[in-house]
Every structure is written in C-alpha cells, then in structure tokens.
Amino acid sequence: MFWFDYFCRYYAGWADKDHGKTVPVDGDFFAYTRHEPVGICGQIIPWNFPLLMQAWKLGPALAMGNTVVMKPAEQTPLTALYVAGLAAEVGFPPGVLNVLPGYGPTAGAAIVQNPAVDKVAFTGSTEIGTIVSQEAARQLKRVSMELGGKSPAIVFADADMDAAVANTYFGVFFNGGQCCCAGTRVFVEEQIYDEFVDRCVAKANEQKVGDPFILGQDQGPQVDSDQHEKILQLINVGKKEGAKLCTGGGRKGDRGYYVQPTVFADVQDNMTIARDEIFGPVMSILKFKGLDEVVERANDTIYGLAAGVYTQDIDKAMHLSNSLRAGTIWINSYDIFDAAAPFGGYKASGHGREKGQDGLHEYTEVKTVFIKIPQKNS
C-alpha cells in the first residue's frame, strides 16, 4: 500500500505542472502548445503486482485529465475493485475510473476494440501484447506496452562478491521469479565462476518456501496451476538440453503451487532456459571471458527490458550501460525503482514509458496554436 500511495502522490503533484510552452516562429504570429488529455484510456494490468500496476497506470492518466477503463488480470480482480470502491467513496465523479473484470478474449478485447477508447496501455506477456497491438492498430489507437523480458545480469571478476550474489539472487527470485525484469541470465566472468555458482546454490538451499502468510518464509507459491506447470516443464527442458542442475528442479511439497528455488550452471546461449521467459524461481548461470563478448551475448535476445552490471570499475560500468540495449540498467544493484524514473523496454519488451515525466506524456496530446499578430497601420 505504501508504494501505491507514493506513486499516486507523485502524479498528483504533476497535475498542474505539465503544460505547454511558447514557440518562437517566423512571421507575425504568436505560437504556443498546450497539453490535452488523450481521452478514454483502456488499461490492462497483470496479476504479478496488481496494486502497484494500478498506481503506475492510474496516476499519470488521471493526473492529465483522462478517464480510465481498467481490466485487471482475471487471477487478481479484487484489488482493482477495492481501489475503485475507495475512489467512489472519496468523491471521484461517476465514469472517471471504471473497472471491468473479466478474461482477455472477452473483457480485454472489448476495451481494445471499442472505438470510444482513445488509448490502450498494456502490461503483460509479449505474446498477448502483440495481439493487443494488432487489434489497436486497426483503429490507429495510441498504444503503450510494457512486455516480457529475459534480462541479463553481468558479474565481473572485480565485483564485490557478497553484494553481487545477494543482488543477482534477489533479481531472479524476488516475487517467486514472477517479475518481467527478472535478471534470469546471469553472466559470470570465468575467474570467479565456480565460486559464484557455489554461493548461489548455497543461498538457494537456505531459502524457506511456503505459505507467505507465515512469518519467516522467503518464497511463496506461483500464481496458479498453469504457471506452476509451465515452470516445471521449462526446468525439464533445461535438464534435457544439457544444463547442469545444481539445486532445486522440482515442486516443493505435495500441496500448493510451490517450486523449489532452482539454479542451473553451464547454461549455453542457445538453450531454451536462456532464451524464453520462465517467470519463475529459476536462475541460469553462464560463463564469459571478456567485455566485448559478454555485451554481444547479453544483447542477443528479442527482449530489452533491463540489465544488471556488477563491477568496481566505473569505466567498465559506463561502457556496459551505454552498450546494453535495455530500458533500465542497474549498476551494482537490481530492481531499484522510483516514481520519478521512467521504466520501459527496447525491442520485444515494449514501447513507451511508465513513471516519471515520460509516463505523463503517454497520456497527453500536444496541440499547437498559431495566433496572427495584428500590425499597426504605419
């Protein structure tokens, strides 16, 4: 709830500050721009962060004067309905915030295909995002997309080993691995590779997996049976393709959708677990020898959402931050977010940005006005 409040307050502060400007032009004209609402915004949000994703999308849309029709994920509709109830309770005018629970092929499609909807904002898989984009394109609607990822984390031999292990582990296993920017491809320089693998395995073996309502648990269940089975299938594919299973690799217990924290070593770039988004607690560790090599391999993916770099060499860090084709680069950290810092992807990870002033501009139209300046008679 803290983050929901934080993001909403941030965008409330922008409501009277994002404005147009005067423009110097040739001729006897006064010209200026103004920012106007896009109109009715259809917003489709995922199940992995249902409250936070509402704030990321509702905040800028409402601050810029738009109305919203939001479809929450069918797995997590209650959060959005509760927020809509609070909005009505505090006096939001009818029709400003509307929540439409349902399934993608019905409720989601109705939003995207409705000619009254001026813009569609979608967060979810690249596969479904492609379908949404195609449908929106039929009416030339504005679209912003925050989609999947297969983010690299690159650990150099000069990195602080303790911090690198802690941050890369968090970057993979946070929220049970159900995070679009999870750093699931961990590239480790060969001099420290064996030690790094051993430490990650030890950390995975220490984790407590169980009911998240019980204090002391480190990892809860996957969202549903479909996701649970998908993860286990991809783990089996990793084993069949020759990756070294160091720990985990199966379900945890005989009840619930729990997956053991899983670490693979000796992963090759062409393996399925190094190419496909798993969306689960699975770390793939790859070995590299040099700087140029790891840049090329890290960029060899259809995705470009985020990346992590671990080194004490600032020149190396800056070179990587400039060379990696991803929307967010974390240096000696991972999963750091702020309301003022934009977030979004390159390539198949989407287009447009959320958060920050860039996020506001996804919800405005820019109008240019020319006014003829009267000339005095000479």
C-alpha positions as CSV (number, residue, x, y, z in Angstrom):
1,M,0.0,0.0,0.0
2,F,2.9,2.3,0.7
3,W,4.0,2.2,-3.0
4,F,0.5,2.8,-4.3
5,D,0.2,5.9,-2.1
6,Y,3.7,7.0,-3.1
7,F,3.1,6.8,-6.8
8,C,-0.3,8.4,-6.7
9,R,1.0,11.3,-4.6
10,Y,3.9,11.8,-7.1
11,Y,1.5,12.1,-10.0
12,A,-0.9,14.3,-8.1
13,G,1.9,16.7,-7.8
14,W,2.2,16.8,-11.6
15,A,-1.4,17.6,-12.3
16,D,-0.9,21.4,-12.6
17,K,2.7,21.4,-13.7
18,D,2.9,19.5,-17.1
19,H,2.0,22.2,-19.5
20,G,2.8,23.6,-23.0
21,K,5.2,26.3,-24.0
22,T,5.5,29.3,-26.3
23,V,7.4,28.6,-29.5
24,P,9.4,31.2,-31.5
25,V,8.2,31.1,-35.1
26,D,8.8,33.1,-38.3
27,G,6.3,35.7,-39.3
28,D,3.8,37.8,-37.5
29,F,2.5,35.0,-35.3
30,F,2.3,34.1,-31.6
31,A,2.6,30.3,-31.3
32,Y,2.2,28.1,-28.3
33,T,1.5,24.5,-27.4
34,R,-0.9,23.0,-24.9
35,H,-1.1,19.5,-23.4
36,E,-4.6,18.0,-23.5
37,P,-5.9,14.7,-22.3
38,V,-5.9,11.8,-24.7
39,G,-9.5,10.9,-23.7
40,I,-10.7,7.5,-22.7
41,C,-7.8,5.2,-21.7
42,G,-8.1,1.5,-21.7
43,Q,-5.7,-0.1,-19.2
44,I,-5.0,-3.8,-18.9
45,I,-2.8,-4.8,-16.0
46,P,-1.1,-8.1,-14.9
47,W,-1.5,-10.3,-11.9
48,N,2.0,-10.2,-10.5
49,F,1.9,-6.7,-8.9
50,P,-1.8,-5.9,-9.0
51,L,-1.8,-2.9,-6.7
52,L,1.4,-1.3,-7.9
53,M,0.5,-1.7,-11.6
54,Q,-2.7,0.3,-10.9
55,A,-0.7,3.1,-9.5
56,W,1.7,3.2,-12.4
57,K,-1.2,3.5,-14.8
58,L,-3.9,5.3,-13.0
59,G,-1.6,8.0,-11.6
60,P,-0.5,9.6,-14.9
61,A,-3.8,9.0,-16.7
62,L,-5.9,10.7,-14.1
63,A,-3.4,13.5,-13.4
64,M,-3.5,14.5,-17.1
65,G,-7.3,14.6,-17.0
66,N,-8.2,11.4,-18.7
67,T,-10.9,8.8,-17.8
68,V,-10.0,5.2,-17.4
69,V,-11.5,1.8,-18.1
70,M,-9.2,-0.8,-16.4
71,K,-9.2,-4.5,-16.8
72,P,-7.3,-6.3,-14.0
73,A,-6.0,-9.8,-14.6
74,E,-8.6,-12.5,-14.1
75,Q,-6.4,-14.0,-11.3
76,T,-6.4,-10.8,-9.3
77,P,-9.5,-8.7,-9.8
78,L,-10.3,-7.8,-6.2
79,T,-7.5,-5.3,-5.7
80,A,-8.7,-3.1,-8.6
81,L,-12.3,-3.4,-7.5
82,Y,-11.4,-2.3,-4.0
83,V,-9.4,0.7,-5.3
84,A,-12.4,1.7,-7.5
85,G,-14.6,1.5,-4.4
86,L,-12.3,3.8,-2.5
87,A,-12.3,6.2,-5.4
88,A,-16.1,6.4,-5.3
89,E,-16.0,6.8,-1.6
90,V,-13.8,9.8,-1.7
91,G,-15.9,11.5,-4.4
92,F,-14.5,10.6,-7.8
93,P,-17.2,11.6,-10.4
94,P,-19.0,8.7,-11.9
95,G,-17.3,7.5,-15.1
96,V,-13.8,8.7,-14.3
97,L,-12.5,5.4,-13.0
98,N,-14.1,2.2,-14.3
99,V,-13.0,-1.4,-13.5
100,L,-14.1,-4.1,-15.9
101,P,-13.1,-7.6,-14.5
102,G,-13.1,-10.5,-17.0
103,Y,-10.9,-12.5,-19.3
104,G,-8.7,-11.2,-22.0
105,P,-10.5,-12.6,-25.1
106,T,-13.8,-11.0,-23.8
107,A,-13.3,-8.1,-21.5
108,G,-9.8,-7.2,-22.7
109,A,-10.8,-7.4,-26.4
110,A,-13.9,-5.3,-25.7
111,I,-11.7,-2.5,-24.4
112,V,-9.2,-2.7,-27.2
113,Q,-11.8,-2.9,-30.0
114,N,-14.2,-0.3,-28.7
115,P,-14.0,2.8,-31.0
116,A,-14.7,5.1,-28.0
117,V,-11.4,4.1,-26.4
118,D,-8.6,6.5,-27.5
119,K,-5.6,4.8,-26.0
120,V,-4.6,1.4,-24.7
121,A,-1.9,0.7,-22.1
122,F,-1.0,-2.9,-21.6
123,T,1.4,-4.7,-19.3
124,G,1.8,-8.4,-19.8
125,S,3.5,-11.0,-22.0
126,T,5.0,-10.2,-25.4
127,E,2.7,-12.8,-27.0
128,I,-0.5,-11.1,-25.7
129,G,1.0,-7.6,-26.2
130,T,1.4,-8.4,-29.9
131,I,-2.3,-9.3,-30.2
132,V,-3.3,-6.1,-28.4
133,S,-1.1,-4.0,-30.7
134,Q,-2.5,-5.6,-33.8
135,E,-6.1,-5.0,-32.7
136,A,-5.4,-1.4,-31.6
137,A,-3.7,-0.7,-34.9
138,R,-6.9,-1.5,-36.8
139,Q,-8.2,1.8,-35.4
140,L,-4.9,3.5,-35.2
141,K,-5.2,3.9,-31.4
142,R,-2.3,5.1,-29.3
143,V,-0.7,2.2,-27.5
144,S,1.9,1.8,-24.8
145,M,3.3,-1.6,-24.0
146,E,5.4,-3.0,-21.1
147,L,6.1,-6.6,-22.0
148,G,8.3,-9.5,-21.2
149,G,12.0,-9.8,-20.7
150,K,15.0,-12.1,-20.4
151,S,17.3,-9.6,-18.6
152,P,21.0,-10.2,-18.2
153,A,23.0,-9.7,-15.0
154,I,26.7,-9.4,-15.7
155,V,29.2,-10.1,-12.9
156,F,32.8,-9.2,-13.4
157,A,35.7,-10.7,-11.5
158,D,36.4,-7.4,-9.7
159,A,32.8,-7.2,-8.3
160,D,32.0,-7.2,-4.6
161,M,31.2,-10.9,-4.4
162,D,28.9,-10.7,-1.4
163,A,26.8,-7.9,-3.0
164,A,26.8,-9.5,-6.4
165,V,25.5,-12.8,-5.1
166,A,22.8,-11.1,-3.0
167,N,21.6,-8.7,-5.7
168,T,21.6,-11.2,-8.6
169,Y,19.7,-13.7,-6.4
170,F,17.2,-11.1,-5.5
171,G,16.9,-10.1,-9.1
172,V,15.9,-13.6,-10.1
173,F,13.8,-14.9,-7.1
174,F,12.0,-11.7,-6.0
175,N,8.2,-12.4,-6.0
176,G,8.9,-16.0,-6.8
177,G,10.5,-15.0,-10.1
178,Q,7.2,-13.6,-11.3
179,C,8.7,-10.3,-12.5
180,C,9.1,-9.1,-16.0
181,C,12.5,-7.6,-15.4
182,A,13.9,-10.6,-13.5
183,G,17.7,-10.9,-14.3
184,T,17.4,-14.6,-15.1
185,R,20.5,-14.8,-17.4
186,V,23.4,-14.4,-15.0
187,F,26.7,-14.0,-16.9
188,V,29.8,-14.5,-14.7
189,E,33.4,-13.9,-15.6
190,E,35.3,-17.2,-15.7
191,Q,37.8,-16.3,-13.0
192,I,35.1,-16.3,-10.3
193,Y,32.5,-18.6,-12.0
194,D,32.8,-21.6,-9.8
195,E,32.8,-19.7,-6.5
196,F,29.8,-17.6,-7.7
197,V,27.8,-20.8,-8.6
198,D,28.6,-22.4,-5.3
199,R,27.4,-19.3,-3.4
200,C,24.2,-19.0,-5.3
201,V,23.5,-22.7,-4.7
202,A,24.1,-22.3,-1.0
203,K,21.8,-19.3,-0.9
204,A,19.0,-21.2,-2.8
205,N,19.3,-24.1,-0.3
206,E,18.8,-21.7,2.6
207,Q,15.6,-20.3,1.3
208,K,12.3,-21.2,3.1
209,V,9.5,-21.9,0.7
210,G,5.9,-21.9,1.9
211,D,2.8,-20.1,2.9
212,P,3.6,-16.3,2.6
213,F,1.2,-15.6,5.5
214,I,3.5,-17.4,7.8
215,L,6.4,-15.2,9.0
216,G,9.9,-16.3,8.0
217,Q,9.1,-17.6,4.6
218,D,11.3,-16.4,1.7
219,Q,9.3,-17.6,-1.3
220,G,5.6,-18.2,-1.7
221,P,3.6,-20.0,-4.4
222,Q,3.3,-19.4,-8.1
223,V,0.1,-17.7,-9.1
224,D,-1.8,-20.7,-10.4
225,S,-1.5,-24.3,-11.8
226,D,-0.9,-23.2,-15.3
227,Q,2.1,-21.1,-14.4
228,H,3.3,-23.8,-12.0
229,E,3.3,-26.5,-14.7
230,K,4.9,-24.2,-17.3
231,I,7.9,-23.6,-14.9
232,L,8.3,-27.3,-14.2
233,Q,8.2,-28.1,-17.9
234,L,10.9,-25.5,-18.7
235,I,13.1,-26.9,-15.9
236,N,12.8,-30.3,-17.5
237,V,13.7,-28.8,-20.9
238,G,16.8,-27.3,-19.3
239,K,17.9,-30.6,-18.0
240,K,17.3,-32.4,-21.3
241,E,19.2,-29.7,-23.2
242,G,22.3,-30.3,-21.1
243,A,22.3,-27.5,-18.5
244,K,23.7,-28.6,-15.1
245,L,21.0,-28.7,-12.4
246,C,22.8,-27.6,-9.2
247,T,19.8,-27.4,-6.9
248,G,16.0,-27.5,-6.9
249,G,14.4,-28.5,-10.1
250,G,11.0,-29.7,-8.8
251,R,7.9,-28.9,-7.0
252,K,8.0,-28.1,-3.2
253,G,5.7,-30.3,-1.2
254,D,2.5,-32.0,-2.3
255,R,0.1,-29.1,-1.8
256,G,0.0,-25.7,-3.5
257,Y,1.8,-24.3,-6.4
258,Y,5.3,-24.2,-4.9
259,V,8.5,-24.6,-6.9
260,Q,11.9,-25.2,-5.4
261,P,14.5,-22.4,-5.9
262,T,16.3,-23.7,-8.9
263,V,19.9,-22.9,-10.1
264,F,21.3,-24.1,-13.4
265,A,25.0,-23.8,-14.3
266,D,26.9,-24.4,-17.6
267,V,24.0,-22.8,-19.5
268,Q,24.6,-22.1,-23.2
269,D,23.1,-19.2,-25.1
270,N,21.0,-21.4,-27.4
271,M,19.3,-23.3,-24.6
272,T,15.6,-22.7,-24.1
273,I,16.1,-21.6,-20.5
274,A,18.4,-18.9,-21.7
275,R,16.0,-17.7,-24.5
276,D,12.5,-18.0,-23.1
277,E,10.9,-16.0,-20.3
278,I,10.3,-18.5,-17.5
279,F,8.5,-16.2,-15.0
280,G,9.5,-18.5,-12.1
281,P,12.3,-19.1,-9.5
282,V,14.9,-20.3,-12.0
283,M,18.4,-18.9,-12.3
284,S,20.6,-19.7,-15.3
285,I,24.3,-19.0,-14.9
286,L,26.5,-18.6,-18.0
287,K,30.3,-18.2,-18.2
288,F,32.1,-15.4,-20.1
289,K,35.7,-14.4,-20.8
290,G,35.7,-10.8,-21.9
291,L,33.9,-7.5,-22.2
292,D,33.0,-7.4,-25.9
293,E,31.9,-11.0,-25.8
294,V,29.5,-10.5,-22.9
295,V,28.0,-7.4,-24.5
296,E,27.2,-9.2,-27.7
297,R,25.8,-12.2,-25.9
298,A,23.7,-10.2,-23.4
299,N,22.2,-8.3,-26.4
300,D,21.4,-11.5,-28.3
301,T,17.8,-11.7,-27.3
302,I,14.5,-10.4,-28.6
303,Y,13.9,-8.6,-25.3
304,G,15.4,-5.5,-23.9
305,L,13.7,-4.6,-20.6
306,A,16.5,-4.3,-18.1
307,A,20.1,-5.4,-17.1
308,G,22.4,-5.5,-14.1
309,V,26.1,-4.9,-14.1
310,Y,28.4,-5.7,-11.2
311,T,31.9,-4.3,-11.2
312,Q,34.1,-1.8,-9.3
313,D,35.5,-0.3,-12.5
314,I,33.4,2.8,-13.4
315,D,34.7,2.9,-17.0
316,K,33.6,-0.7,-17.4
317,A,30.2,0.1,-15.9
318,M,29.6,3.1,-18.1
319,H,30.7,1.2,-21.2
320,L,28.1,-1.5,-20.4
321,S,25.4,1.0,-19.6
322,N,25.9,2.5,-23.0
323,S,26.2,-0.7,-24.9
324,L,23.4,-2.8,-23.5
325,R,20.1,-2.4,-25.4
326,A,17.7,-2.3,-22.5
327,G,15.4,0.3,-21.0
328,T,16.9,0.2,-17.5
329,I,20.4,-0.6,-16.4
330,W,21.2,-1.2,-12.7
331,I,24.9,-0.8,-11.7
332,N,25.8,-2.9,-8.5
333,S,22.1,-3.2,-7.7
334,Y,18.9,-4.6,-9.0
335,D,15.2,-3.8,-9.0
336,I,15.6,-0.2,-7.9
337,F,12.5,1.9,-8.8
338,D,11.4,5.4,-8.2
339,A,8.3,7.3,-9.2
340,A,10.4,9.9,-11.0
341,A,12.5,7.5,-13.1
342,P,10.9,6.2,-16.3
343,F,10.6,2.5,-17.0
344,G,10.1,0.6,-20.2
345,G,11.7,-1.7,-22.8
346,Y,13.5,-1.9,-26.0
347,K,12.7,-4.4,-28.8
348,A,10.1,-7.0,-27.9
349,S,9.9,-5.7,-24.3
350,G,7.6,-3.0,-25.4
351,H,7.5,0.7,-26.2
352,G,6.5,3.8,-24.4
353,R,7.5,4.6,-20.8
354,E,5.8,4.4,-17.4
355,K,6.6,6.6,-14.4
356,G,8.3,9.9,-14.3
357,Q,7.5,12.8,-16.7
358,D,7.9,10.5,-19.6
359,G,5.0,8.5,-18.2
360,L,2.8,11.6,-18.2
361,H,3.4,12.2,-21.9
362,E,1.9,8.8,-22.7
363,Y,-1.5,10.3,-21.6
364,T,-1.4,13.7,-23.4
365,E,-2.0,15.1,-26.8
366,V,0.1,18.1,-27.8
367,K,-1.9,20.9,-29.6
368,T,-0.1,23.7,-31.4
369,V,-1.9,27.1,-31.7
370,F,-0.9,30.0,-34.1
371,I,-2.3,33.5,-33.5
372,K,-2.0,36.2,-36.1
373,I,-0.4,39.3,-34.5
374,P,-2.3,42.4,-35.7
375,Q,0.0,45.0,-37.4
376,K,-0.4,48.7,-36.5
377,N,-1.0,51.0,-39.5
378,S,2.1,53.0,-40.4
